[in-house]
Amino acid sequence: MAGAAICLAAPAWCAGVAADAVELGGFDVVIMGEIHDNPEHHVNQAAWLTQMSPVAVVFEMLTPTQAGIAQDVQADGPAAIARATGWAESGWPDFTLYAPVFRALGAASIFGADVARGDLRAAMADGAASVLGDDAAAFGLTAPLDVDEQARREKLQADAHCGALPAAMLPTMIEAQRLRDGMLARAVIQALDTVGGPVAVITGNGHARTDWGVPALLKTARPELRVLSIGQIEDGPPGTDTSFDVPIATSAAVRDDPCAVFR
């Protein structure tokens, strides 16, 4: 991957930063975005974990219960984690994609933020705040989104689902996304409060966004934290995308047409 020098002095836009040029020192939290099925993204995350040596790692892909199980068998290696957590039945992409990340954990504590299906359904019906309870206000999730952000997020959801979702369903999908953001942010704070930092977060690009993802929620709840957001963007330079502090240009994964299932 070709890339320019890191530009953290003005992190709203970095043009073509190389994955191996990212400097992770001095941050309390580093959010490592990904496209879940892209192997290159997980190799990059593993390299960043090795460089960073975090005290804790939060996984979007593990529930808190699974994270505890993974912690118990961590010394036995990634294959043991996959078996013990029932990864193959979780619905996430094949564990071999994530194995480099788990190999790079070192002695880091493992935290999970995956959301139970029942909680997702509750958020879609009654809003993310109804599930997060007392934590919702601290993260700014009790307030409705402004009109422009609501419209932008609905368009992103529509595009992500190939225009196949009924318009009435789009706001409910946003509430599910807000719940996932809240669960990730809550797990980060739990990690900081129980084992300290720095903390790394392994999650999808959508949750790594600085405008409304986990970084925004952490800024609301703990404004003193030094947070870095990395997004990994396929197919060439990230263009004018300002959704991340550091956007990384990567190759695209080989995949079937994601819209085929909607036809």
RODO-2510 file (C-alpha; in nm, 4 decimals, decimal comma):
residues 263
     n   res          X          Y          Z
     1     m     0,0000     0,0000     0,0000
     2     a     0,1283     0,3403    -0,0961
     3     g     0,0687     0,6256     0,1403
     4     a     0,1662     0,9717     0,2486
     5     a     0,3047     1,0677     0,5868
     6     i     0,0733     1,0548     0,8837
     7     c    -0,1134     1,3807     0,9411
     8     l    -0,2427     1,3758     1,2968
     9     a    -0,1897     1,7505     1,3336
    10     a    -0,5058     1,7938     1,1247
    11     p    -0,6746     1,4560     1,1613
    12     a    -1,0036     1,5399     0,9894
    13     w    -0,8481     1,4410     0,6565
    14     c    -0,5449     1,2302     0,5726
    15     a    -0,4820     1,1504     0,2073
    16     g    -0,3689     0,7952     0,1433
    17     v    -0,2016     0,7077     0,4728
    18     a    -0,0190     0,3749     0,4619
    19     a    -0,1222     0,1204     0,7229
    20     d     0,2337     0,0830     0,8478
    21     a     0,2720     0,4610     0,8863
    22     v     0,0053     0,5006     1,1543
    23     e     0,1481     0,6135     1,4884
    24     l    -0,0581     0,4952     1,7846
    25     g     0,1343     0,6319     2,0814
    26     g    -0,0264     0,8830     2,3145
    27     f    -0,3884     0,7743     2,2750
    28     d    -0,6178     0,6346     2,5419
    29     v    -0,8402     0,4624     2,2856
    30     v    -0,7671     0,3543     1,9299
    31     i    -1,0681     0,2456     1,7264
    32     m    -0,9592     0,0154     1,4424
    33     g    -1,2322     0,0124     1,1807
    34     e    -1,2754    -0,2639     0,9261
    35     i    -1,4909    -0,4097     0,6546
    36     h    -1,5647    -0,7405     0,8213
    37     d    -1,4866    -0,9748     0,5304
    38     n    -1,1666    -0,8077     0,4122
    39     p    -0,8600    -1,0159     0,5172
    40     e    -0,6222    -0,7237     0,4660
    41     h    -0,8083    -0,5197     0,7244
    42     h    -0,7500    -0,7806     0,9935
    43     v    -0,3816    -0,8140     0,9054
    44     n    -0,3555    -0,4369     0,9482
    45     q    -0,5377    -0,4505     1,2818
    46     a    -0,2997    -0,7210     1,4029
    47     a    -0,0008    -0,5044     1,3120
    48     w    -0,1508    -0,2072     1,4941
    49     l    -0,2176    -0,4171     1,8043
    50     t     0,1423    -0,5359     1,8012
    51     q     0,2653    -0,1772     1,7762
    52     m     0,0213    -0,0481     2,0382
    53     s     0,0361    -0,3258     2,3024
    54     p    -0,3027    -0,2306     2,4475
    55     v    -0,4028    -0,3200     2,7996
    56     a    -0,7482    -0,4171     2,6739
    57     v    -0,9180    -0,4924     2,3422
    58     v    -1,2911    -0,4480     2,2846
    59     f    -1,4480    -0,6678     2,0162
    60     e    -1,7733    -0,5847     1,8398
    61     m    -1,7908    -0,9568     1,7498
    62     l    -1,7987    -1,0960     2,1046
    63     t    -2,0724    -1,0658     2,3639
    64     p    -1,9543    -0,9833     2,7158
    65     t    -2,0080    -1,3487     2,8062
    66     q    -1,8063    -1,4702     2,5072
    67     a    -1,5317    -1,2223     2,5931
    68     g    -1,5018    -1,3763     2,9382
    69     i    -1,4807    -1,7223     2,7835
    70     a    -1,2172    -1,6018     2,5377
    71     q    -1,0187    -1,4563     2,8267
    72     d    -1,0216    -1,7921     3,0039
    73     v    -0,8701    -1,9778     2,7045
    74     q    -0,6622    -1,6920     2,5627
    75     a    -0,3322    -1,8621     2,6492
    76     d    -0,4322    -2,1620     2,4359
    77     g    -0,4394    -1,9567     2,1168
    78     p    -0,6921    -1,8405     1,8564
    79     a    -0,8273    -2,1847     1,7659
    80     a    -0,9202    -2,2432     2,1280
    81     i    -1,0981    -1,9071     2,1404
    82     a    -1,2943    -1,9927     1,8261
    83     r    -1,4095    -2,3257     1,9714
    84     a    -1,4882    -2,1982     2,3194
    85     t    -1,6897    -1,8975     2,2038
    86     g    -1,8844    -2,0860     1,9351
    87     w    -1,7638    -1,8423     1,6718
    88     a    -1,8757    -2,0657     1,3836
    89     e    -2,2377    -2,0265     1,4956
    90     s    -2,2145    -1,6533     1,5639
    91     g    -2,2932    -1,5236     1,2165
    92     w    -1,9662    -1,3322     1,1858
    93     p    -1,7286    -1,4057     0,8934
    94     d    -1,5035    -1,7105     0,9132
    95     f    -1,2749    -1,7043     1,2144
    96     t    -0,9647    -1,7503     0,9980
    97     l    -1,0057    -1,3861     0,8956
    98     y    -0,9866    -1,2761     1,2589
    99     a    -0,7184    -1,5201     1,3728
   100     p    -0,4334    -1,2681     1,3126
   101     v    -0,6087    -1,0204     1,5422
   102     f    -0,6425    -1,2737     1,8228
   103     r    -0,2811    -1,3853     1,7780
   104     a    -0,1718    -1,0233     1,8273
   105     l    -0,3545    -0,9729     2,1588
   106     g    -0,0586    -1,0563     2,3785
   107     a    -0,1693    -1,0288     2,7395
   108     a    -0,4461    -0,7780     2,6700
   109     s    -0,7751    -0,8218     2,8510
   110     i    -1,0681    -0,9061     2,6228
   111     f    -1,3990    -0,7198     2,6358
   112     g    -1,7095    -0,7821     2,4276
   113     a    -1,9814    -0,5515     2,2975
   114     d    -2,1904    -0,7678     2,0658
   115     v    -2,5642    -0,7162     2,1106
   116     a    -2,8186    -0,9893     2,1731
   117     r    -3,0888    -1,0218     1,9073
   118     g    -3,3594    -0,9499     2,1604
   119     d    -3,1913    -0,6229     2,2554
   120     l    -3,1577    -0,5281     1,8890
   121     r    -3,5281    -0,5900     1,8366
   122     a    -3,6083    -0,3823     2,1446
   123     a    -3,3941    -0,0946     2,0181
   124     m    -3,5598    -0,1091     1,6778
   125     a    -3,9025    -0,0973     1,8395
   126     d    -3,8445     0,1485     2,1239
   127     g    -3,5094     0,3171     2,0558
   128     a    -3,1511     0,2508     2,1628
   129     a    -3,1978     0,4441     2,4887
   130     s    -3,4623     0,1955     2,6041
   131     v    -3,2004    -0,0807     2,6054
   132     l    -2,9009     0,1160     2,7350
   133     g    -3,0965     0,2516     3,0301
   134     d    -2,9074     0,4921     3,2563
   135     d    -2,6024     0,4917     3,0272
   136     a    -2,7985     0,6323     2,7333
   137     a    -2,7990     0,9917     2,8574
   138     a    -2,4246     0,9892     2,9260
   139     f    -2,3639     0,8970     2,5627
   140     g    -2,6128     1,1478     2,4238
   141     l    -2,8457     0,8761     2,2984
   142     t    -3,1636     1,0037     2,4617
   143     a    -3,1875     1,2969     2,2219
   144     p    -3,3336     1,2501     1,8725
   145     l    -3,1025     1,2990     1,5780
   146     d    -3,1198     1,6292     1,3928
   147     v    -3,2978     1,6233     1,0588
   148     d    -2,9854     1,6336     0,8421
   149     e    -2,8084     1,3544     1,0282
   150     q    -3,1227     1,1417     1,0268
   151     a    -3,1510     1,1829     0,6507
   152     r    -2,7828     1,1030     0,5922
   153     r    -2,7985     0,7942     0,8065
   154     e    -3,1184     0,6711     0,6441
   155     k    -2,9565     0,7056     0,3013
   156     l    -2,6528     0,5088     0,4175
   157     q    -2,8785     0,2328     0,5489
   158     a    -3,0761     0,2272     0,2252
   159     d    -2,7592     0,2069     0,0172
   160     a    -2,6092    -0,0631     0,2405
   161     h    -2,9187    -0,2762     0,1826
   162     c    -2,9256    -0,2125    -0,1944
   163     g    -3,2431    -0,0027    -0,1736
   164     a    -3,4440    -0,3094    -0,0724
   165     l    -3,5618    -0,1971     0,2725
   166     p    -3,9007    -0,0316     0,3179
   167     a    -3,8593     0,3360     0,4016
   168     a    -4,0388     0,2849     0,7332
   169     m    -3,7708     0,0382     0,8432
   170     l    -3,4752     0,2727     0,7962
   171     p    -3,5206     0,4655     1,1250
   172     t    -3,5384     0,1375     1,3172
   173     m    -3,2107     0,0254     1,1600
   174     i    -3,0505     0,3485     1,2777
   175     e    -3,1639     0,2809     1,6339
   176     a    -3,0024    -0,0622     1,6145
   177     q    -2,6812     0,1050     1,4960
   178     r    -2,6975     0,3569     1,7791
   179     l    -2,7373     0,0717     2,0272
   180     r    -2,4258    -0,1002     1,8915
   181     d    -2,2347     0,2289     1,9201
   182     g    -2,3516     0,2629     2,2779
   183     m    -2,2558    -0,0918     2,3709
   184     l    -1,9090    -0,0439     2,2243
   185     a    -1,8580     0,2877     2,4029
   186     r    -1,9791     0,1354     2,7302
   187     a    -1,7360    -0,1552     2,6927
   188     v    -1,4490     0,0880     2,6300
   189     i    -1,5263     0,2774     2,9499
   190     q    -1,5632    -0,0465     3,1423
   191     a    -1,2216    -0,1549     3,0179
   192     l    -1,0614     0,1771     3,1111
   193     d    -1,2199     0,1742     3,4551
   194     t    -1,1314    -0,1877     3,5361
   195     v    -0,7935    -0,2573     3,3753
   196     g    -0,6783     0,0793     3,2421
   197     g    -0,5563     0,1848     2,9006
   198     p    -0,4726     0,2117     2,6284
   199     v    -0,7737     0,0330     2,4832
   200     a    -0,8092    -0,0891     2,1244
   201     v    -1,1463    -0,1456     1,9604
   202     i    -1,2016    -0,3949     1,6766
   203     t    -1,5171    -0,2935     1,4929
   204     g    -1,6778    -0,2094     1,1624
   205     n    -1,6032     0,1180     0,9924
   206     g    -1,9517     0,2493     1,0639
   207     h    -1,8881     0,2415     1,4377
   208     a    -1,5465     0,4048     1,3968
   209     r    -1,6897     0,7224     1,2435
   210     t    -1,5949     1,0375     1,4301
   211     d    -1,9171     1,2223     1,3467
   212     w    -2,1681     0,9844     1,5075
   213     g    -1,9942     0,6567     1,5932
   214     v    -1,8108     0,5424     1,9046
   215     p    -1,5649     0,8379     1,9026
   216     a    -1,8558     1,0822     1,9219
   217     l    -2,0164     0,8935     2,2103
   218     l    -1,6885     0,8783     2,4017
   219     k    -1,6371     1,2505     2,3463
   220     t    -1,9771     1,3130     2,5044
   221     a    -1,9254     1,0792     2,7992
   222     r    -1,5516     1,1239     2,8616
   223     p    -1,4303     1,4364     2,6779
   224     e    -1,0861     1,4100     2,8368
   225     l    -1,0044     1,0872     2,6533
   226     r    -0,7568     1,0971     2,3657
   227     v    -0,9283     0,8913     2,0963
   228     l    -0,7990     0,7977     1,7513
   229     s    -1,0291     0,6593     1,4833
   230     i    -0,8918     0,4555     1,1919
   231     g    -1,1118     0,3681     0,8942
   232     q    -1,0137     0,1194     0,6245
   233     i    -1,1510     0,2076     0,2825
   234     e    -1,1415    -0,0238    -0,0178
   235     d    -1,0446     0,0521    -0,3762
   236     g    -0,7928     0,3299    -0,3823
   237     p    -0,7438     0,6584    -0,1930
   238     p    -1,0234     0,7501     0,0464
   239     g    -1,1091     1,0589    -0,1586
   240     t    -1,2695     1,3305     0,0525
   241     d    -1,4013     1,1011     0,3254
   242     t    -1,3649     1,2847     0,6563
   243     s    -1,5411     1,0233     0,8693
   244     f    -1,2179     0,9068     1,0377
   245     d    -0,9108     1,0643     1,1917
   246     v    -0,6958     0,8379     0,9760
   247     p    -0,8446     0,6778     0,6630
   248     i    -0,6419     0,3883     0,5252
   249     a    -0,6644     0,2924     0,1578
   250     t    -0,6739    -0,0843     0,1030
   251     s    -0,7495    -0,3301    -0,1732
   252     a    -1,1032    -0,4655    -0,1999
   253     a    -1,1953    -0,8115    -0,0805
   254     v    -1,3091    -1,0648    -0,3376
   255     r    -1,6775    -1,1179    -0,2722
   256     d    -2,0014    -1,2035    -0,4451
   257     d    -2,2452    -0,9290    -0,5401
   258     p    -2,3929    -0,8269    -0,2002
   259     c    -2,7132    -0,7106    -0,3675
   260     a    -2,7854    -1,0481    -0,5244
   261     v    -2,9747    -1,1655    -0,2146
   262     f    -3,2236    -0,8797    -0,2552
   263     r    -3,3152    -0,9631    -0,6147
***
